[in-house]
Amino acid sequence: MNDQALINRTADFVREKFLHEGSGHDWEHIRRVWQVARALARDTPQANPLVTELGALLHDVADWKFHDGDEEAGPRASRAWLESQQTEEGVIEAVERIIREISFKGLGVATPMSSVEGELVQDADRLDAIGAIGVARAFAYGGYKGRPLHDPTVPPVVHESFESYKKNTAPTVNHFYEKLLHLRERLHTPAARKVAEERHAFMEQFLTQFLREWEGQDVNAEQQA
């Protein structure tokens, strides 16, 4: 099987698996990550396009968040699929490594990517976690997990370990301060960092307006006027 046929078959497999997923980790999220990672790879001559595209398509194939915290669920699922397609072992190992390393593991946890392809996929995934889409996805996931929108009595936490981060059940707004507002500074490529500027600014504007409305400050200002 040639590379493009494998990519197309993998896209069909993932689309079928995630088409009606409701937590913000659906096929459309994966499709966007795939498209952005592919675009970044075109500007990165040293990147292997096949590994980049497969890593993007399979990065959420069995996310630990939906498998009782099992960090190896994703690598196992990606290997099972790629082996079923008679994929070369070196490609399988490279994709497994991307999936194993890609997750944000807490603000206080260093998580370097060990391959350029992994950096591209991680940048694409993190871009989809910020901006307008990122805001929508954060609240979709919070609703999926039954979390409150906001609770001013619950402060954000700098998680110093992945175990602490995995156990987090804080309100959705905390997620912005514990992760999303810090993604811009953790991107690898100039192209991703450029896109992130506008998306980051949108999140800051959203949070300012959200907190004003939460306290009714916009209503009070209107009454005073």
C-alpha positions in Angstrom: 0.0 0.0 0.0 1.4 3.4 -0.9 1.6 6.3 1.6 -1.4 8.2 0.3 -3.6 5.1 0.3 -2.6 4.4 3.9 -3.4 8.0 4.9 -6.8 7.9 3.2 -7.7 4.6 4.8 -6.6 5.9 8.2 -8.7 9.1 7.7 -11.7 6.9 6.9 -11.1 4.7 9.9 -10.9 7.7 12.3 -13.8 9.5 10.7 -16.1 6.5 11.3 -14.9 6.1 14.8 -15.3 9.8 15.9 -18.0 11.2 13.6 -20.7 11.7 16.4 -18.3 12.2 19.4 -19.6 15.0 21.6 -16.8 16.1 23.9 -15.0 18.3 21.4 -12.6 15.5 20.5 -14.6 14.6 17.4 -13.7 14.0 13.8 -13.8 17.7 12.9 -11.2 18.4 15.6 -9.0 15.6 14.2 -9.6 16.8 10.6 -8.4 20.3 11.6 -5.4 19.0 13.4 -4.6 16.9 10.4 -4.9 19.8 7.9 -2.8 22.1 10.0 -0.1 19.5 10.7 0.1 18.7 7.0 0.5 22.4 6.2 3.2 22.8 8.8 5.0 19.8 7.4 5.1 21.4 3.9 7.2 24.1 5.4 9.4 21.7 7.4 11.6 19.8 4.9 13.1 17.5 7.6 9.7 16.2 8.6 8.4 12.9 7.4 5.0 13.7 5.8 3.6 10.2 6.3 4.5 10.1 10.0 3.2 13.6 10.5 -0.2 12.9 8.9 -0.7 9.5 10.6 0.3 11.0 13.9 -2.3 13.8 13.5 -5.0 11.4 12.4 -4.4 9.0 15.2 -3.5 11.4 18.0 -6.8 11.0 19.8 -7.6 7.4 18.7 -7.8 6.3 22.4 -7.2 9.4 24.5 -6.3 8.6 28.2 -9.1 11.0 29.2 -11.7 8.5 27.9 -9.8 5.4 29.0 -9.6 5.7 32.8 -6.3 7.6 32.6 -4.5 4.8 30.6 -1.6 6.6 28.9 -0.8 3.6 26.7 -4.3 3.2 25.3 -3.6 5.5 22.4 -0.2 4.0 21.4 -1.8 0.5 21.6 -4.7 1.4 19.4 -2.6 3.2 16.9 -0.3 0.2 16.6 -3.2 -2.2 16.2 -4.6 -0.2 13.4 -1.3 0.4 11.6 -0.3 -3.3 11.9 -3.6 -4.2 10.4 -2.5 -2.1 7.4 0.9 -3.8 7.1 2.7 -0.5 8.0 6.4 -0.5 8.4 7.6 -0.9 12.0 9.6 2.3 11.9 6.5 4.3 11.0 4.4 2.6 13.7 7.0 3.4 16.4 7.3 7.0 15.3 3.5 7.4 15.4 3.3 5.7 18.8 5.9 8.1 20.1 3.9 11.1 19.0 0.8 9.8 20.7 2.6 9.0 23.8 4.2 12.4 24.1 1.6 14.8 22.7 -0.6 15.4 25.7 -0.4 18.4 28.0 0.5 16.9 31.4 0.2 19.9 33.7 1.5 23.4 33.8 4.4 22.5 36.1 5.4 19.4 34.0 8.0 19.7 31.2 6.9 17.6 28.2 9.4 17.9 25.3 8.6 16.2 22.0 11.3 13.9 20.7 10.7 14.3 17.0 10.1 17.1 14.6 6.9 15.4 13.4 5.7 15.3 17.0 6.3 19.0 17.3 4.2 19.7 14.2 1.3 17.5 15.4 1.5 19.0 18.9 1.4 22.6 17.5 -1.6 21.7 15.3 -3.4 20.1 18.3 -2.7 23.0 20.6 -3.8 25.6 18.0 -7.2 23.8 18.0 -7.3 24.2 21.8 -7.2 28.0 21.7 -9.2 30.8 20.0 -12.9 30.6 19.3 -12.8 26.9 18.6 -10.8 26.3 21.7 -13.3 28.2 23.9 -16.2 26.1 22.4 -14.3 22.8 22.9 -13.4 23.7 26.5 -17.0 24.1 27.4 -18.1 21.1 25.4 -15.7 18.9 27.3 -16.7 20.5 30.6 -20.3 19.8 29.9 -19.5 16.2 28.8 -17.7 15.7 32.2 -20.5 17.4 34.1 -18.3 20.3 35.4 -19.7 23.7 36.4 -18.9 26.7 34.1 -17.2 28.6 36.9 -16.7 28.8 40.6 -14.8 31.8 42.0 -14.2 29.9 45.2 -12.1 27.2 43.4 -8.7 28.7 42.4 -6.7 27.5 39.4 -3.9 25.0 40.3 -0.4 24.7 38.8 -0.3 20.9 38.5 3.2 19.6 39.2 2.6 16.1 38.1 0.6 14.3 35.4 -1.3 12.3 38.0 -2.4 15.5 39.6 -3.5 16.9 36.3 -5.4 13.7 35.3 -7.4 13.9 38.6 -8.4 17.5 38.1 -12.2 18.1 38.2 -12.2 21.9 38.5 -14.7 24.2 36.7 -14.2 24.8 33.0 -13.0 28.4 33.4 -10.1 27.2 35.5 -8.9 25.2 32.5 -8.0 28.4 30.7 -5.7 29.5 33.5 -4.3 26.0 34.1 -3.6 25.2 30.4 -5.1 27.2 27.5 -3.6 30.6 28.2 -0.2 29.0 28.4 -0.2 27.1 25.1 0.9 30.1 23.0 4.3 30.1 24.7 4.8 26.4 24.3 4.5 26.2 20.5 7.4 25.0 18.5 7.0 26.5 15.0 7.0 30.2 13.9 3.9 29.6 11.8 2.0 28.2 14.7 3.1 31.0 17.0 1.9 33.6 14.5 -1.6 32.0 14.3 -1.7 31.7 18.1 -1.4 35.5 18.7 -4.9 36.3 17.5 -6.4 33.2 19.0 -4.8 33.9 22.4 -6.1 37.5 22.3 -9.6 36.2 21.6 -9.5 34.0 24.7 -8.3 36.9 26.9 -11.2 39.0 25.5 -13.7 36.2 26.0 -12.6 35.7 29.7 -12.8 39.4 30.4 -16.3 39.5 29.1 -17.3 36.3 30.7 -16.2 37.4 34.2 -17.9 40.8 33.7 -21.2 39.1 32.9 -20.7 36.6 35.7 -20.7 39.4 38.2 -23.3 41.4 36.3 -20.9 44.2 35.8 -22.1 44.9 32.3 -25.7 45.3 33.6 -24.6 47.6 36.4 -22.7 49.8 33.9 -25.7 50.0 31.7 -27.9 51.0 34.6 -25.5 53.7 35.8 -25.3 55.1 32.3 
